[in-house]
Amino acid sequence: MDVVKAVETYITKLVSTPSAMKVLLLDAHTTPIVSLAATQSTLLSHQVYLTDRVDNPQRNRMPHMKCVCFLQPNEDSIEAVSAELREPKYADYYLYFSNVLLKSTIERLAEADEFEVVREVQEYFADYAPLLPSLFSLNHIPTEDRPLYGSSPNTWDDAALGRSVEGIIAVLLSLRKKPVIRYERMSGMAKKLANEVHHRIQSDSTLFDFRPTVVSPLLIILDRRNDPVTPLLTQWTYQAMVHELLGIHNGRVNLTMVPDIRPELSEITLTTSTDPFFQAHHLATFGDLGTSLKTYVQSYQSRSLAQSPSAINSISDMKRFVEEYPEFRKLGGNVSKHVALVGELSRLVDRDRLLDVGEVEQGLATSSGCDFKTVQALVTNNTVPAWNKLRVVILYALRYQKSQTSNIASLINLLLANGVSREEAGLVYVFLNIAGSDQRQDDLFSTESLLAKGKSALKGLKGVENVYTQHNPHLSQTLENLLKGRLKESSYPFLESSGTNLGLQRPQDIIIFIIGGTTYEEARTVTLLNQEANSTGTQILLGGTCVHNSSSYVEMIRAAAKKFPPSVYEPPPESASNAPSLNLNLGGVNVTLGGPAGTGLYRTSPDNVGMQTEGIKDGVRMTLISACIILAFTTMEFFDYRRVAVDTSIVVDRSRGQKLSVKLNVTFPHLLSLDIVDISGEQQRDISHNIMKKRLTKTGADVLGIRTGELGSEVDKLAEQRGPDYCGSCYGGVEPPTGCCNSCEDVRQAYSNKGWSFGNPDDIEQCVQEGWSEKLKEQAEEGCNISGRIRVNKVVGRMTGTPTDFSHMVHEFVFMADDEYNPRKATISKEMKKRMNIVGNPLDGYVAKTNKPQYMFQYFLKVVSTQFRTLDDKTINSHQYSVTHFERDLGESGNEDNQGVYTQHGTVGVPGAYFNFEISPILIVHSETRQSFAHFLTSTCAIVGGVLTVAALLDSILFATWTQVQEKWWSKRRC
């Protein structure tokens, strides 16, 4: 529910038609709406070259131009546009109205259109000012000429009521919402407005024929009189502070009263949609704002250096300067604006002693309260302006209306003696009669119930980040109760109930309208709630008849009081009330608040003998110790609840038909081929797919040059010399499909397919002609590194490396599952292995050395399938393996160890490096687990119950023992 975006959409639509040069005519009401939702550049991009007022009689006639009119359908605007149509100054007219048009109004416009220049008439429901995405205003600031109230604080002025109904209807139609309505029970104005809005929705049912939602949107109508404190306070966040001290009127701030202000800064624009710095910091406190502004200025200074003439040294620098200069100039203007603005705020804070005033105000507005002498000292301080003194006394009177009437009278006399006029001082009683405790339906200061006092004390224990921002508007508590389903229907009834338990449903879209105006502090509360509620989808929109600062709010009350009965200026009737005695028994400890004995803490003995303690002693100390123990154990239990454990289990591996990936990186001094054979009979000889072989020098460095290309070119030359009819012998090997082995490589492959070793190339004609032996001699001192991935069946098998020198080094040898080709699953697998301490592989980094010509290395690997299961139900398959190493010299038929045991080898082996792998039928499953919330809740209850039971038992024993000791001591003294 973004009202800024909604109005921007309307403005864009109306200026897009027609697609020609046009004039935009506005009235007094729509001018600020367009200025808030569209910039001059936006209008120019849609060929709007002139913007003017429809009631301006000095406009020139431009018959070549089109005219777009955006007007409020009030009497003045209708009369002005009718006069325009009788004597048209433009070729065509496109009429757009910000609210619902009556049939009589359409007929009136048709009669005025004698020249038939009207091409289009539409309703665009933008009859409100979009100040923030979640804040709108009807721009109805009450004065004597435009009042809000009727003849009493509980009645409407007819014109104000009609304007409020039209504004709310426009908001609902622009957002396409048909809400259920709630209102404050004690406000007659809220009920009247709710009935009128409901009647309009029912009478214009075709306009509100929107798609129904599961939970209907909610319109809740509040009365400013239920929270008169919020608009009276000095504000300490950027936007609210500017409005309080300087005033923001439709996104513009007048700085003409600022000393030594530059002419271009005499009036500035301040909106979140056009000012990125203001967008980022309009909710920041005054203290944080200084740091942010300093960073902003430093950023501008760094860009200034980049734009200086010394930084332009080339054509590209000049081009960059021309492209970036408009943005740089805009940034400079923005920096100057905010520096001037914050500087003026700082000057006003110092001049008016607002830090001292704000601290007292926050005390009066929150649970901490404020001492009478502190307020008295502030009122008598000559450096504090009379206006601030008046606000503080009004706040004091609102808070202590029922308990300190004599102090209120004393403060009013002090106001009269310290520069406040009698008329101004009389506003204290006006506020008490209009918005005092008898007129408010809610406990604004948490002074009525023990539960409210407990909540207030709890907030005090939590502490605050800033002493000047302790206060939370009453709207915050109302919204909290609403979102939790605790907003009482007796206090905030539905206008028309549409189902059972409607008050318990959590609305997704909430529109709040405050009669008498809202504040930027309340807008900040709504913005922060919207940010917190993003995950739940709840959206809150705040609006009011206007947006108040303290000056406009007091002026509204002053102007309204002149129409009320004279009794509004008289002191309200005193209500005699004695503080109730509230006894709360907690484990033998009585807490007494008020009453004849005064406020204190007591312990009651079994003999009904009351003994007052000094401060917090005995049982209270035991209670605090118990609370600390409970907190410590609950914290440990909570950490245990949040801890993710890994549970390991072993099951039978039921997977079938799978393959394994072997990732290897092995270096041999000399390597002829790499072969694989498994128990299923599948053979892979001289593997080259997905395998990279690198030639290495004796020192292990890569051999540069492309020898295979040179060899290939020489083979091609020999083939040309032999002629096309040449067919070489395969010397007993398996012949290829052509039946001919025309190269040495063909003969070597035929031998390999036969299972023979390729030992003596000098006996083979093709190898002699190609100089095979010479090539081998050149590469005699070279080694080979083989790396890559090999796919094998998940059965028993063997991988054989056939080198001419049997020493080798295993850099990496790992079995992988298909899941580990997925980068995300591979990352999870690595993290789980790291947590389980199974990161490495047994063969990684292993070095095998021998200088014997007939030697065999054998590795027997047991591969175990492993599966990781995460909390979010992801399953990742992997593998682990164990290895047993065996090696022997094939030149010996047996060997004898150190203990004299002789081992004879029964068969003669084949030299090489053999990796024999066997698949285990076991699957190891590592599953992430977390303690259930029910277990945590049960444990917490057990901790609380157990600690309190033991504490109560110890407290009873200690108290009984101490009582007996005291009785014996007193009996001895009597004797």
C-alpha positions, 0 to 999 in steps of 0.5 A, a space after each residue: 500500500 504505497 500511496 506515493 506510487 499510487 498517485 505517481 501512477 495517476 499523474 503519469 497516466 493523465 500527462 501521457 495523453 495526448 501525445 503532444 505539446 500540452 498545458 497542465 492546469 491545476 487548482 489550489 488543492 491538486 497543485 501540492 499533490 502533483 508537486 509531491 508525486 511528480 518532478 518537473 523533469 517527469 512532466 517535461 518528458 511527457 511534453 508538459 511545457 507549461 503548468 498553471 492554475 485554472 483560476 489564473 485569469 492572466 493566462 494567454 490564449 494558445 490554440 496550438 496547445 492541448 490542455 490537461 486539467 487535473 482538478 478537485 470536483 469542488 464548487 470553485 474548480 467546477 466554476 473555473 473550468 466551466 468559465 474556461 470551456 465557455 472561452 477556450 484558450 486551447 485546442 482540446 481539453 482533457 478533464 481529470 478529477 481527483 474524486 467521484 463526479 456527481 451526475 449534475 456536475 457532468 451535466 454542468 460541464 457538458 452545458 459549458 462545452 459549447 465549442 465541443 473542445 472536451 475530448 475526455 473526462 475521467 476520475 483519478 482518485 488522487 484526492 490526498 497528499 502522499 507525503 511518504 509511502 505509508 503516510 498521507 494527509 488531507 491537507 486540512 489544517 484547521 483554522 478559524 475560517 476552516 474549522 474541524 470541530 463543530 460547537 463542541 469537541 465531539 461534533 464535526 464541522 459539516 465541511 470538514 466532515 465532507 472533506 474527510 469522507 472524500 479523502 478517505 474514499 479516494 485513498 480506498 479507491 486508489 489502493 483498491 481496498 474495500 475495508 471493514 471499519 473500526 472506530 474509537 468508542 468514546 469519540 462521537 466524531 470517529 463514529 460519525 465519520 465511520 458511518 459516513 464512509 460506510 454509507 458512501 461505500 454502500 452507495 457507490 458499490 460498483 466502484 468498490 467491486 474489487 476481488 474479495 480477500 481472505 481477510 478483509 482490509 481494515 480501516 480504523 478511525 482514531 481521534 487525536 484527543 485520545 493522545 494529545 501528548 505526541 503532537 506536543 513533544 519536541 521531536 528528535 528525528 530528522 523529518 519530525 524535527 524539521 517539521 517541528 522547528 521550521 515546518 514542512 508544507 507539502 514537501 517544501 521548507 521555508 528558510 527565509 528566516 534563517 540568518 545569512 541564508 543564500 537566496 537559492 536556499 531560501 525555499 528548499 524541497 524536502 521529500 524522500 522521493 527526490 532526495 536520496 540523503 533524506 530518504 536514507 536518514 529521514 528517520 535518523 535521530 539528531 545525534 546520528 544525523 551529524 555523523 551521516 552528514 559529515 560522511 556525505 560532505 566528505 563524499 562530496 569533497 572527494 568528488 570535487 577533487 575528481 572534478 577539479 581542472 587539474 584532474 582533466 588531462 585527456 579527451 576522455 577526462 573531458 568527456 567524463 567531466 561533461 557527462 558527470 557535471 549535472 549529477 555533480 552539481 545536483 549533489 553539491 546543491 543537495 549537500 548545501 541544502 542539508 548542511 544549511 538545514 542541519 545548521 539551522 536546527 542546531 542553532 535553534 536547539 541551542 537558542 531555545 534550550 531544547 535539550 533541557 526542555 526535551 528531557 523534561 518532556 520525555 519524563 512527563 510523557 513516559 513512565 519515568 515521570 518528572 519531579 514538580 521542582 524540575 518543571 518549576 525550575 524550567 518555568 522560572 528559567 528566563 532563557 527558556 522561551 515562553 512557548 516551551 514553558 507552556 507546552 511543558 505545563 500542558 504536559 504536566 497537567 495532562 499527566 497529573 490531572 487527577 493527582 496534583 491539582 494544586 501543583 497544576 494551579 501553581 504552575 499556571 501562576 508561574 506561567 503568568 509571572 514568567 512571560 506567558 499571557 493570560 490567554 495562553 495560560 488558559 490553554 492549560 485548562 482548555 486541553 484538560 477539558 478537551 483531551 483530559 483523562 475524562 475524555 480519553 478512553 485509554 490509559 495514556 500514562 499507564 497509571 490506572 492498573 497494576 498490569 499497566 504499571 508492571 509493563 511500564 516498569 518492565 520497559 524502564 528496566 530494559 533501558 533506552 538507547 536515547 533519552 530524547 526518544 523514550 516516548 512511544 506514541 499511543 498508536 504504537 500500543 494500539 497497533 501492537 494489540 491489533 496485530 496480536 488480536 488483543 484490541 478490545 472490541 468494546 473499546 474499538 467496535 466494528 461498525 458492521 460485524 461481518 463474522 464471528 471472532 473478527 477481532 481475532 483475525 490478523 488483517 493484512 492491510 491496515 489503514 489508520 485515519 486520525 481525526 485532528 491530524 497525525 504526526 511524523 513521530 507516528 509515521 516513523 512508528 508505522 514505517 518501522 512496523 512495516 519493515 518488521 512485518 515484511 515477512 508476514 505480509 502485513 502493510 500499514 498505512 497512516 493518514 490524518 486530516 493533516 500532519 501536526 507539529 506542536 504549533 499547529 496542534 495548539 493553534 487548532 485547539 485554540 481556534 476550536 475553543 473559541 466556538 466551544 462553550 465558555 466553560 472550556 476555559 474553566 478549571 475542570 471539576 476536581 475528582 477526589 481519589 485516594 490511592 488504592 491499596 494493592 497487595 500482591 502476595 508472591 511466596 510469602 512476600 507482600 508488595 504494597 503500593 499505596 494505602 495507609 501504611 505507605 508504599 513498601 515491601 513486607 514479609 508476613 510470618 505464619 503468626 500474621 506478624 508483619 515485619 517491614 524490610 529496608 529495601 530488598 531483603 530476605 525473600 526478595 533477595 532469594 527471589 532475585 537469586 532464583 531468577 538469576 539461576 533460572 535465567 542461566 539454566 534457561 539460557 543454557 537450555 536455549 543454546 542446547 535447543 538451538 545447537 545442531 547435532 549430527 546423528 550417525 547411523 548405519 544401514 544396508 546400502 540398497 542402491 543399485 546400478 550406480 557408478 562411482 567417480 574416481 578423482 585422481 592426481 598421480 605422478 609417475 617417473 614413466 607411464 605407459 597406460 592406465 587400465 581398469 577392469 572390474 568383476 562384471 567383466 568390463 574393461 577400460 584400456 589406456 584410458 584417455 577420456 576425461 584424463 589429462 596427461 602432462 609430461 614432466 622433466 626430471 625436476 617435475 616441471 612441465 615440458 614445453 612444446 608440442 611433440 605430438 604435433 611434430 610426430 604427427 606431421 612426420 607420420 603423415 610424410 611417411 604415409 605419403 611416401 608409402 603410397 595409398 596401397 601400403 598395408 602394414 603388418 600388426 605382428 600378431 596383434 588384434 587387427 583394426 577394422 581396416 586390417 592394416 597397422 600403418 603406424 607404430 601407434 597402430 601396432 602398439 594399440 593392436 598389442 594392447 588390445 591383444 593383452 601383450 606388452 609393447 617391449 621392443 619397437 626396433 623389431 617393428 618396421 613402422 616404428 623403425 621408419 618413424 624413429 620411435 626408439 629415438 623419440 623414446 630415448 629423448 623422453 627417457 628422462 621425462 615423467 608423467 602426471 595423470 589427473 582427472 576423473 574416471 567413471 567406474 561401476 560400483 562393483 569390485 574392480 582394479 585400476 592399473 597403472 603400467 609404468 616403466 619406473 614403478 615409483 610414484 606419488 599420489 597427490 589426490 585419490 578420492 571416490 566421488 558420488 554424482 551429488 558432489 558434481 552439484 556445487 551447492 551439494 559439494 559445499 554442504 558435503 565439504 562442510 559436513 565432512 569438516 564437522 565430522 573430521 573426515 576431510 582428508 583421504 588416506 592416499 592423499 600425499 602418499 609417496 612410493 619409491 623403488 629402484 628395482 626393475 621388477 616391482 609391484 605396488 598394491 593398494 586394497 581400498 574398501 569404499 563405504 557409501 556415505 550420506 549426509 542429511 541436513 535440517 532442510 531435508 537435503 540429501 547429499 551422497 558421498 563416499 569414504 574409503 580405507 586403504 591397505 598397502 602391500 608391495 613386493 619385489 618380483 625378482 625374489 621368490 620369497 623374503 625373510 623378515 627380522 624375526 626369521 619368518 620366511 614368506 614364499 610367494 606362490 605366483 609370479 606377479 606383473 610389475 605395476 601399481 594396482 589400486 584394487 577397490 571393493 564396495 562395502 554393502 554398508 551405508 553410513 548416514 550422518 543426519 543433522 538433528 535439533 532438539 524439538 521445541 516441545 522438549 525445550 518448553 518442557 525443560 524450561 518449565 521443569 527448570 522454573 518449577 524446580 528452582 522456585 520449589 527449592 528456593 521456596 523450601 530454603 526460604 521457609 527453612 531460613 525464615 523459620 530458623 531466623 524467627 526462632 533465633 530472634 524469639 529466643 534472643 528476645 526471651 533472654 533479654 526479657 529475663 
